[in-house]
Amino acid sequence: MYPCGSYVWGMRGRVGPRDTRVLEKGDIVKDRPRTSWLISIIAGATLALGVQTLGPSGAVAANGSTLDLALCAPDRNTFTLAIDNPYFPLLSGQWVLTGKEQGESLGLRITVLDSTETLYRGKNRVTTRVVEETEWLDANANGAIDPDEDLIESSLNYFAQTQSGTVCYFGEAVDIYENGVVVSHEGSWRADTRGNAPGIFMPAAPEVGMTFQQEIAPGIAEDTATILAIGTVTVPAGTFENAIKVRDFNPLDGSKGVKWYAPNVGLVVDGPLELMSH
């Protein structure tokens, strides 16, 4: 949210799991040195400017468009905590995703908290919903953080929705763990820091071919996303129709990743991780 250290708001450059999804050449590029449910300029304009990319339903990503960052500008919009965008609803709840990467079982828990975070001052003041993301080594693959399992990363992510339904991403506070101890806050950023701005996390009406910058913190977080396809996806939590396939790109290290979002559910696939419960 994410969106480049975390499995959710960012990505580490991984392949989308299982043969029910179509993998794009180059989905695995490199791993980030850190791992941090919230996403610069897209490299390889082929995705956004007319190269046809087939998804599981055969949908074609052609005639792409890049969304205007003014869609999330604090001085041009009003914002609400009632985040009900069908592809990224954050009214309440918890999502748990599990999977394997490089032989290790991983878990990702995303929780909508009651707390809020306020950014900016004066007339541009924006109150955001705080969403907690926790990633851990889920040794027994049960989707729960057991006492003997190590945390990898925890983050608090800031979201708000505009009057038109666009979900905007205002930053994250990151804790990265080693041996149970916080060793870094790499990837932390706030939209109200000089030089930064809110990113577009999920458009109000997503369409195949759209490209949008999810994180705007130069040199820290610059993830960009492109909607590649609309199709049906099956994960442990069920089968979801009219899901959107999104390619993430991190221009800071060249890594890429694939996510799927289902209507009225939200994130259901994040690279090798699949939704277990919500």
DOVEX-509987 format. One record per residue: y, z, x of N, C-alpha, C, O in turn; residue in three letters. Coordinates in pm, whole numbers, plus 32768, in hexadecimal, padded with zeros to 4 digits. Example, Ala and Ser with C-alpha at 12.3 -4.5 7.8 and 13.67 -1.06 7.14 Angstrom:
# residues 2
7DC7830C85277E3E830C84CE7EB6830C85287EB4834E8590ala/7F1F82C485057F9682CA855780038313850A80728324853Dser/
This chain:
# residues 278
7FE680008062800080008000802F800080AD809C7FC780B1met/7FED8043818C7F8D8021815C7F777FD881CD7F1E7FDB8222tyr/80407F4B81AE80097F2F81987FDB7F0E81F47F6F7ED481F1pro/801D7F4383717F9B7F0A83607F377F6883997EEF7F4083F5cys/7F2F7FD583707ECA802A83A97E61804D83467DED8060836Cgly/7E82805582C77E20808B826B7DC8802082327DE97FAA8233ser/7D56804D81FF7CFE7FF081BA7D427FBC813E7D2E7F488117tyr/7D93801080FD7DCC7FE680807E517FA280927E637F2E806Eval/7EAD7FE980CA7F337FB280D37F407F5381497F9C7F02814Etrp/7EE47F5F81A67EE17F0182137E547ED1822A7E007EDC81D0gly/7E377E9D829F7DAE7E7382BB7D967E6B834F7DF57E6C839Emet/7D177E6283777CF57E5C84047CBB7DD5842A7C8A7DC8849Aarg/7CBD7D7483D57C827CF583F87BED7CFC83E77BA47D178446gly/7BBD7CE3836C7B307CF383517B047C8882EF7B577C4582B1arg/7A807C7782E27A4F7C1482867A387C5382007A127CC881F6val/7A4E7C0681977A327C378111799C7C4080FF79547BE6812Agly/796B7CAC80C078DD7CC780BB78917C73805878C97C417FF6pro/78127C63807177AE7C2C801877C47B9A7FF878347B677FFFarg/77567B587FD4775E7AC87FC177947AA37F3877977A2D7F16asp/77BE7B057EE777FF7AE57E68788E7ABB7E7D78CF7A8B7E20thr/78C27ACE7EF9794B7AA87F16794D7A3E7F8278F97A3D7FDCarg/79AF79E57F7979B979797FDB7A0C79AA80517A7D79D7803Fval/79D579A080CA7A1B79CB81407A697958817B7A3B78E5817Cleu/7ADF797781AC7B32791381EC7B1E791982827B15798682BBglu/7B1878A782C27B0A78A483537B7E78F183917BF378DA8371lys/7B5D794D83EA7BC4799B842C7BDF7A2083EB7C3D7A658413gly/7B8E7A4883867BA47AC983487B977B3B83AC7BDE7B9F83A1asp/7B3D7B2D840E7B347B9184777B807B5D84F07B5B7AF8852Bile/7BEA7BA285147C397B7685857C357BDF85F47C0C7BC28664val/7C607C5885D27C587CC586337C677D4685E87C9B7D498578lys/7C3A7DB386257C487E3585E77CC97E7686167CF27E668689asp/7D067EBF85BD7D797F1085E27D467F8B862C7CD47FB38618arg/7D997FC986817D6F804386C27D6D80B986617D3781228682pro/7DA880AA85E87DA3811185847D7880D285027D7D805784F3arg/7D4D812584A17D1B80EA84267D7680F683AC7D5280AF834Fthr/7DE2814083977E2D815F831C7E1F80FD82A77E5A8111823Dser/7E6880ED80067E3980BF7F8C7EBD80977F907EEE80597F32trp/7FA8801A80087FEB800C7FF980007FCC803680727F9C8038leu/80FD7E3D8133809C7E00812380FB7D9F813680DC7D288133ile/830C7C3782BB82EE7BE7833282CF7B5B830B82E57B2F829Aser/82AA7B2A8352829D7A9C833B820B7A77834481C87A9F83A3ile/81D87A2C82E7814B7A0982EE8134799C8355817979368357ile/80D379B583AB80B27952840F805278EF83D380017910837Cala/805B787684038004780E83CE802E77EE83417FE8781482E2gly/809D77AA833080D2779182AC8075773C82588097771B81E6ala/80027719828D7FA376C982407F78770E81C07F5F76CC815Cthr/7F6E779481C37F4277DA814B7FAA77D080DD7F8777C48067leu/802A77D38103809377D7809F80CA774E807D810F773E8019ala/80AD76EB80D080F1766C80BF809275F780A880A5758C80E2leu/802D760C80557FE6759980227F597583804F7F187529801Agly/7F2475CF80AE7E9875BD80D17E4375F580617E5976668037val/7DE475A9802F7D9475D47FBF7D2676327FED7CDA76138049gln/7D1F76A57FAC7CBC770A7FCF7C6F77317F527CA977607EF1thr/7BEC771C7F547B9C77377EDF7B6E77C77EDC7B4277FE7F41leu/7B7778057E667B46788C7E507AC378857E067A8E78177DF2gly/7A8B78F77DDD7A0878FA7D9E7A0578B27D19799B78867CEDpro/7A7878A47CD77A7B785E7C577A9C77CB7C687A9C777F7C08ser/7ABA77A27CE67AE277197CFF7B7877067CF07BA876957CF6gly/7BC277747CDD7C5277687CD17C8D77347D537C5877527DBEala/7CF876E67D4C7D3376A97DC17DBB76E57DDE7E1276EA7D87val/7DCE77147E5A7E4F77497E857EA176D87EBF7E9476B77F35ala/7EF5769C7E6F7F45762B7E9B7FD576407E6E7FF0768E7E13ala/803375F97EB080BF76027E8B80EF76927E87812A76BF7E26asn/80D376DA7EF480F477687EFA818977827EFB81D877297F1Agly/81AF77FC7ED9823A78247ED9824678AD7F1981ED79017F0Cser/82B678C47F5E82D179467F99833479907F41839F795C7F22thr/83117A097F1983657A547EBC83E07A8D7F0283DB7AB27F77leu/844D7A927EB784CC7AC57EE884C67B5D7EF084A27B9F7E8Easp/84EA7B967F6484E87C267F76854D7C6E7F1C85477CE87F0Dleu/85A97C217EE286087C5D7E8385C17C987E0A85FA7CE97DC1ala/85447C6F7DF484F67CA57D8584E47D3C7D8F84CA7D7F7D2Bleu/84F17D727E0A84E17E027E1F855E7E437E59855A7EB77E81cys/85CD7DFB7E5E86477E317E99867E7EA37E4286907E917DCAala/869A7F177E7D86CA7F8A7E2F874D7F707DE687647FAA7D7Cpro/87A37F1A7E1C88247F027DDC881F7E957D7288867E747D36asp/87A97E5C7D5A879E7DF17CF887397E0F7C8987247DBD7C30arg/86FC7E847C8F86927EA37C30869C7F337C0186DD7F877C40asn/865A7F4E7B9086417FD77B6585AD7FF17B77855B7F957B6Ethr/858A80707B90850080907BB384C980FE7B59851381527B26phe/844680FB7B478401815E7AF7838781937B40834D814E7B94thr/8360820D7B1E82E482477B52826C821F7AFC81FA82367B23leu/828681E27A88821A81B67A2F81E581307A61820480C67A2Aala/819481367ACA816280BC7B0C80E7808B7AC1807980BE7AD3ile/80FC80267A6B80917FF47A1580727F617A2B80367F2079D5asp/809B7F2C7A9F80767EA37AC17FDD7E967AB77F967EE47AF6asn/7FA97E367A697F187E2F7A517EC57E287AD07E557E5C7AD4pro/7EF97DE87B397EAC7DD77BB47EC17E497C197E7E7E4D7C80tyr/7F1C7EA47BFA7F307F167C527F677F8D7C037FD57FBC7C1Fphe/7F1A7FBD7BA17F4A802C7B4E7F4180B17B977EDB80D17BD4pro/7FAD80FD7B927FB1817E7BD77FE481EB7B7A803382407BA4leu/7FB981E97AFD7FE5824F7A9F7FA282D57ABC7FE1833E7AB2leu/7F2482D07AE07ED983487B037E52831B7B3A7E3182A47B39ser/7E03837C7B6B7D7A835B7B907D5C835B7C247DB283757C78gly/7CDC833C7C407CAA83397CC87C4582C97CD77BF382B27C7Egln/7C4B82837D477BF082157D667BA3823C7DE47BDD82707E43trp/7B2182217DE57AD0823B7E5D7A8981B97E827A4181807E30val/7A9D818C7EFD7A5C81157F327A05813D7FA87A2B81957FF6leu/799380FD7FB6793B8118802679058095805F7908802E801Dthr/78D4809B80DA789A80258119787F803F81AB789180AF81DCgly/78537FD781F078357FE3827E78877F8182D078A17F1082A6lys/78AF7FAF834578F27F5883A578BC7F79842F78BE7FEC8459glu/788B7F12847478557F2384FA77EB7F9284FD77E47FE1855Bgln/77997F958493772B7FF3848D774D807E845D76F380D1844Dgly/77CC809B844677F58120841A781381218384785380C58351glu/77E58188833E7804819882B1788E81D782A378AB823F82DEser/78E381978254796C81C48243798981E181B0794B81A68157leu/79E6823B81987A14825881127AAB8250810B7AF0826B816Cgly/7ADE822980967B6D8222807E7B89825C7FF47B54822C7F90leu/7BDB82C27FF07C0083027F707C9582F27F5A7CE683137FB1arg/7CB982BF7EE47D4482A87EC07D6382FC7E457D1E82F17DDFile/7DCA834F7E4E7DE983AC7DE17E7C83A47DBD7ED383B07E13thr/7E9983917D3D7F2383967D0C7F4A84287CFB7F0E84707CAAval/7FAD84557D457FD884E07D41804684F57CD9808784977CACleu/805985747CB480C685967C59814D85957CA081B585937C5Fasp/814B85977D2381C785A27D718211851E7D7C81D984B37D66ser/829085297D9F82E684B47DB0833084BF7E358338852A7E71thr/836684507E6083B8844B7ED9843583FA7EB9842D838D7E81glu/84A984307EDE852783EB7EC2855B83A97F41855E83E57FACthr/8584832C7F3385BB82DF7FA3864782AF7F7F8668829F7F09leu/869682977FE4872082687FD6877882D57F978749833D7F69tyr/87F982B97F98885A83167F6088B782CC7F0188BC82517EFDarg/8901831B7EB5896582E27E5C892A82887DF288C182A67DBAgly/896D821A7DD7894481C17D6988C281777D87888281427D2Blys/889A81727E05881C812E7E2987A5818E7E2F873881687E58asn/87B982077E068751826E7E0A86D782417DBA86E482177D47arg/865F824A7DF685E382217DB4857D82937DC0856482C67E2Dval/854382B97D4D84D7831C7D4D845282D27D46843E827F7CEEthr/83F982F17DA3837A82A97DAC830483057D8D830B837F7D9Dthr/829782C77D61821983107D4D81D1831B7DD281CA82B97E1Darg/819A83917DEF814F83A67E6B80BA83917E50808183CC7DF4val/807D833B7EA17FEE831E7E967FAD83427F1B7FD3830F7F84val/7F4A839A7F137F0783C77F8D7E8D83707FAA7E3D83537F51glu/7E81834980257E0E82FA80517DC9834580C17E09836C8123glu/7D47835A80B57CF983A0811C7C82834A81427C36831C80ECthr/7C72833681C37C0482E681F87BB1833E82547BE7838A82A4glu/7B2C833482487AD5838B82977A51834682B97A2D82E0827Ftrp/7A098381831979848353833C7922838F82D878FE840582E1leu/78F7833E827778A2836E820A7810835D823277CD83008205asp/77E083B68286775D83A782C676EC8394826276918345827Aala/76F083DD81F2768483D0819076A58371811E7659836580BEasn/7717832D8128773F82C580C9773E82F58038771982AA7FDDala/776883728023776883A67F9A77F283A47F59780083CF7EE6asn/785783737FA178DC83697F69792783EC7F61798F83F47F20gly/78F484537FA3793584D67FA5794D8500803578FF84DD808Eala/79B9854B804C79D7857C80D2798C860080E679B6866A80B7ile/791E85F8812C78CD866F8145790386BC81BE794786838212asp/78E3873E81C5791C879282307902875F82BD795587758316pro/7893871C82D4787286EF835B789D866083787879862783DFasp/78EB8626831E7918859B833179A88597836379FD85E58337glu/79C1853C83BF7A43853684027AA784DF83B77A8784728388asp/7B22851383AC7B9084C283777BBB845C83DF7BB984778457leu/7BE283E783AF7C18837F84067CAF837983F57CFA83758456ile/7CD9837783787D68836A835D7D89839C82D27D39838F8275glu/7DFE83D682C47E3383FE82437EC483D1823B7F0E83DA829Dser/7EEC839F81C77F76837281BA7FAB838C812E7F60838F80CDser/803083A08126807683AC80A780CB832E80988122831380EBleu/80B182E2802E80F182608019815082667FA4813782AB7F41asn/81BE821C7FAE822A82277F4B823981A47EFD8254813A7F36tyr/822781AD7E78822E81377E23828A814F7DAB829981C07D7Cphe/82C780E47D7A831180E67CFC8309805A7CC182EF7FFA7D09ala/831F80507C3F83157FCE7BFA839D7FA87BC183E47FFC7B8Agln/83BF7F297BCF843F7EFA7B9B84377EE27B0483CC7EE87AC8thr/84AB7EC67ACA84B57EAA7A3B84657E2F7A1384417E21799Egln/84497DD77A7183FE7D5C7A5283687D6C7A67831B7D137A43ser/833C7DDE7AA282AE7DF57AB6827D7DE27B4382057DF17B5Dgly/82D57DC27BA182AF7DB57C2E829D7E3F7C6B82F37E957C5Dthr/822B7E537CB082157ED27CF6824D7EC57D8382297E6A7DCEval/82A57F227DA682E77F1E7E2882B47F907E8082957FFD7E50cys/82AD7F737F0182757FD17F6282E680037FBB832B7FB57FFCtyr/82F980897FBE836C80C480028347810D8082839B815180BDphe/82C9810180AF82A5813D812E8230819D812481F481AF80BAgly/821181DB819681A18239819C81B5829B820E81F1827B8275glu/817F831381FB81788379826580E68383828E809083A3823Cala/80C98368830E80408357833D801783C7839C806383EF83F4val/7F9D83FA83887F5E845483E87EDC841284167E8883EF83C3asp/7ECC840184987E5283C884D07E068436851A7E4084838567ile/7D83843C85007D3284AB85327CD2848085A07CA0841085A1tyr/7CB984DC85FC7C4B84D3865B7C11855F866C7C5885BD868Fglu/7B8F856A86547B4B85EC86617B8E8658860D7B9986CC8637asn/7BB9863185957BF2869185387C8286B785517CB8870F850Egly/7CC2867685B37D4B869785D77DA5861D85C57D7D85AD85E8val/7E1D8632858F7E7D85C485827EB1859F860D7EE985F38654val/7E9F852186337EC684F586B87F38848F86B57F718470871Dval/7F59845B863F7FC083F486397FF483E585AB7FB18408854Aser/806C83B085A180A7838A851F80C782F58520811E82C784D6his/807F82AA85738098821B8581809381D584FA803881EC84AAglu/80F3817F84E180F781338465814C817183F9816081358390gly/818081EA841281D8822983AF825D81DE83A7829381B2840Cser/829081CF832E8311818D831D834C81AF8294830381D48238trp/83CD81A18288841481B582098472814081F384B2810F8250arg/847A8115817884CE80A28158856280C0816C85B280648182ala/8589814181648617816381708643817C820086B581A58217asp/85EB816582618613816A82ED865C80E983118637807D82E4thr/86C480F5836287148080838686BB800F83BB866780258412arg/86CF7F97838786827F2283B186077F09835C85CD7E9D8363gly/85DE7F6C830B85697F5C82B485937F3A822586097F3A8205asn/85317F1D81D1854B7EFE814484C97F0B80F6845D7F088131ala/84D27F1B807284577F218022840E7E9B8022844D7E318025pro/83897EA1802083397E27801983047E117F8C83027E6C7F39gly/82D87D977F7482997D747EF482047D8E7F0381BF7D477F4Bile/81D17DF47EBD81437E107ECB80EF7DC27E6980837D907E8Cphe/811E7DB57DED80D67D667D89813C7D257D2B818B7D6A7CEBmet/813B7C9F7D2381977C5A7CC9817D7C7D7C37810E7CA67C13pro/81E37C6E7BE581D57C8B7B5781717C2D7B1581267C567ABCala/81707BB07B4081147B4C7B0880D67AFE7B7B81057A927B9Cala/806D7B347BB980317AF47C2F7FFA7A697C107FBC7A537BA8pro/80127A0C7C6B7FDF79847C5E7FA679577CE37FD6797D7D4Dglu/7F3F79047CDC7F0378CD7D557F6D78807DA47FB6782D7D6Dval/7F73789C7E257FD378587E7D804C78AC7EA08093788D7EFFgly/806479187E5580D7796E7E7480C479B47EFA805679E37F19met/812E79BB7F4981317A0A7FC481A37A6E7FB8820F7A4E7F86thr/818A7AEA7FE781F37B4F7FDB81E37BB5804B81737BD68072phe/82547BE5807D82537C4780E982477CD280AC829A7CFB805Bgln/81E07D1B80D481C67D9E809A82077E1080E782287E7780ACgln/82197E00816982547E6881BD82C77E2B820D82BA7DBF8247glu/83377E73820F83AB7E41825983E07EB082B184407EF6828File/83A17EBE832383C97F1E838983B27ED9840F83497EEB844Cala/84137E8B843E84007E3984B683C57E85852C83F77EEE8555pro/83587E4B856283177E8685D582B77EF785B4826E7F26860Bgly/82B77F23853782617F93850E81FD7F6784A481857F7C84B4ile/822F7F2B843881DA7F0083C882177E84838A82877E888357ala/81CE7E15838F82057D968361819F7D43831281A77CC88312glu/81417D8382D180D77D3A828C810C7CDA8222816C7CF781DAasp/80CC7C66821B80E97C0181B780687BE1816C7FFC7BE481A8thr/80727BC380EC7FFC7BA4809A800C7B1C8057807B7AF48034ala/7F9C7AD780467F987A587FFE7F267A5C7F997EB67A827FBBthr/7F427A377F1E7EDB7A327EB77E8E79B07EC57EC779437EB8ile/7E0C79BB7EE17DBA79467EFF7D71790F7E867D5F78967E7Bleu/7D4679657E2B7CF079367DC07CEA799B7D4F7D117A0E7D5Fala/7CB8796E7CDD7C9979C37C6B7C0679AE7C4B7BD8793C7C43ile/7BBB7A1B7C387B2C7A0A7C207AEA7A897BF27B2D7AEA7BCEgly/7A667A887BF27A157AFB7BCA79DB7B3E7C4579A97AFA7C9Fthr/79DF7BC17C4979AE7C0B7CBC79567C7D7C8C79757CBF7C28val/78E67C957CD378897CFF7CB078837D667D20786F7D447D94thr/78957DE47CFB78907E547D58783E7EC37D16781B7EB67CA1val/781F7F307D5D77D07F9B7D1E780A7FD17C9B77BF7FFD7C44pro/788E7FCD7C8E78CE80037C1578C57FA37B9F78E67FC97B2Fala/78987F267BB7788C7EC87B4878B37E3B7B6E78D07E1E7BE2gly/78B37DE37B0B78DB7D577B1C79617D437AD879747D6B7A65thr/79BE7D057B207A467CF77AEE7A707C647AEE7A677C207B54phe/7A9D7C357A7A7ACB7BAB7A6C7B627BA57A827BA87C097A7Aglu/7B917B2B7A9D7C207B127AB27C5B7B697B217CD17B8D7B1Casn/7C097B897B847C397BD27BF87C827B737C567C667AFB7C59ala/7CE07BA77CA27D287B547D027CFB7B757D907CEA7BEA7DB4ile/7CEA7B0C7DDE7CC47B197E6B7D437B0B7EBF7D8D7AAA7EB1lys/7D5B7B6D7F157DD67B727F637DB47B757FF87D627BC58025val/7DF47B1E80437DE77B1F80D57E5E7B6981107ED07B4480F7arg/7E437BD2815E7EAA7C1B81A77EB67BE282337E547BB7826Fasp/7F317BE282677F477BB682F07FA97C13833480137C3182FDphe/7F867C3F83AB7FDD7C9583FB80137C4784727FC97C2E84D1asn/80917C1F846E80C87BCF84DD80D87C1D855E80ED7BE185C7pro/80CE7CA1855880DE7CF085D280667CE6862F80757CF086A9leu/7FEE7CD285F57F787CC6864B7F1F7C4F86247EB77C3A8662asp/7F477C0385BF7EFC7B8C85997E827BA785427E377B4A8525gly/7E6C7C2485187DF57C4384CA7E047C1684387E737C0C8403ser/7D917BFD83FA7D8C7BD0836F7D247C2183237CCB7C5D835Flys/7D2F7C2182A17CCD7C66824F7CD17C3181C17D307BEE819Agly/7C697C4F81757C607C2180EA7C507C97808C7C017CF280A7val/7C9A7C9680207C907CFA7FB77C7E7CB57F307CA77C427F1Dlys/7C417CFE7ED27C387CCF7E487C737D3B7DEE7C597DB27DFFtrp/7CC47D107D8C7CFE7D6A7D297CD37D3B7C9E7CDD7CC47C7Ftyr/7CA47D987C4B7C767D777BC57CD97DA87B5D7D157E127B6Eala/7CEC7D5C7AF07D4B7D867A897D237E0A7A497CAE7E217A2Apro/7D877E5F7A357D767EE379F67D217F437A487CF87FAC7A17asn/7D067F1F7AC67CBC7F757B217D0A7F887BA37D247FF87BCDval/7D2E7F187BE27D707F1D7C647D137EF07CD27CC57E937CBEgly/7D197F317D457CCC7F097DB97C377F1E7DA27C0C7F8C7D80leu/7BE77EB57DB67B567EC07DA77B0B7E987E267A987EBF7E38val/7B4B7E4B7E7E7B107E267EFF7B7D7E2D7F697BEB7DF97F55val/7B5E7E6D7FD87BB87E71804A7B647E5580C67B307EB28104asp/7B577DD680EC7B027DB1815B7A727DD8813E7A3A7DA780DCgly/7A357E2E818F79AA7E55817A799A7EC58112792A7EE980EFpro/7A087EF980E37A037F6980857A087F377FF57A567EDE7FD4leu/79B37F717FA079AC7F487F1479BD7FC27EBA799680327EDDglu/79F97FAB7E467A1280187DE9799080557DB6793A800F7D80leu/798480DA7DC9791081247D98793081677D1378DC816A7CB9met/79A9819D7D0779D081E07C8B7A6881E07C7F7AB081D27CE1ser/7A9581F07C037B2581F97BE87B3B823E7B647BAD82517B3Ahis/
